[in-house]
Amino acid sequence: MSRHKSKAIPGRNLRLADQIQKDLAGIIQREIDTTRAGLITLSGVELSTDYAHAKVYFTVLGAEPEAATALLNEKAGWLHSQLYKLLHIHTVPTLRFFHDEQIARGIEMSILIDRANRPGPHSGVPDEPEDQS
């Protein structure tokens, strides 16, 4: 699921955000040692209306999100320069990385819903009577 917000030329904004996400994912996978930051997956890019700034959202598996956030923001300048080489646009946005908590929240909500729907003494749903035959 991608995140995109902008008021400027929506089609171009979405295409550029998708291209930035795709290119950054490839660069991170090939060029950055993420062993201390776990498996990083980019989940979306939000561009400012003037394309000068990009918020890049990611999820992480196998490490604390803070470690991945620190690594990615530490490498943001270098990633910007790599994007400049790949994208043929006048302004390559500055990058800021944020842990995407929507997926984790979705999983938590799903677990809570499953628990609420599970019959048992604490669920509020009566157990089905046992068949006495």
N, C-alpha and C positions, 0 to 999 in steps of 0.2 A: 504494500500500500504506500503510495507516494504522497507527500505533502507538498502542496504548491499554493502560494498566495501571491497575488499581485494585481494591480489595477492597470498596469501598463501592458498593452498588446498581449492579451492573455495567451494566445497561441504561441507566440514567440517565447514568452516567459516559460511556458510549460516545456517547450522543446529544449530551451537552453538549460533549464533545471534538470531535465532528464539526462541531457548530454553531460552536464557537470557531474551528476551522480554516477553515471556509467564510467566516465573517464577517471574520476577519483577512486572508484572501487578498483579499477584495474591498476592504477598507480600504487595504491595502498597494498594490494595483494602482491604485486611484483617487486616493489622497491623498498618497503618499510618492514623492518623486523618487528613483528607484533607479538613476539613470544611473551613479553611481560604484560601485554594488554589483552591477551585472549584473541578469540576469533571475532573480528569486527565485520559487521554487515551494515552498509549504508541503507537507511530506510527512507530518506527523503531530503529534498533541498528546497528551501524557501529563499527566493530572491527578493531584494528590495526593488522598488519600482524603477530606480535608475540603474539597476544591475550592478551597483557598486559593492554590495554586501550580500553574502550568502550565509544562511544558517544551514549547517549540514547535520542531519540527525542520523544517529547510528544505534545499533544494538550490539551487545557484546556477550560472548559465551566463553566461560572458562576463566574469567578474571573480574575484578571489581570495575564497575563503570568509571570510577574516578581515575584509575590507571590509564584506561583507554582515552578518556577525555584529555588528560594531561599530555599523553603522547601525541594525539592528533593535533591539539592546539600548539604544542611545541613545534610540530612539523608543518604548521599551516602556511608559513611563508614559503617554504620549499615546495609544498604542494601547489601553491598559487603559481610559482614559477613554472612548474611542470604543466599545469593547465594552460598557461600562456602559450607554451610550445604546441599544444594540441588544438586549442580552440582558435578559430580565425575570427576573433571579434575585437573590437576596439578596447573595451573595458572588461577585464577579467575580475570578477568580484573577489574581495577579501573574504577569507573563510574563517568561520567560527564553528566549532564542533560542539554538539550537545547530545547527551545520552537520551535516546527516545524511550520514554517510560510507558508509552501507550500500549505496547505489546505486553509488558509485564503486568500492567493494570488489567488488561483484557484477560490474561491468564488467571489472575487473582479473582476477577469477577466470575469467570467460568467455574472456578473451584467453589466459590461461595454459592453459586446457583446450583451446582451439583449437590453440595451438602444440604441445601435447603430442600431439594427435591428428593433426597434419599429418605426413605422411611426409617424411623428410629425414635428413641425416646426424646431426643433434643431437637427434632426437626419440625415439630408442630404438625406432622402428618401422622395419623394413626397407623400402626402396623396392621397389615392385613391379617384377619383371623386365620388361625391354622385350621386346616381341614381335619376334623375329628373322625372321619370315616374309616 
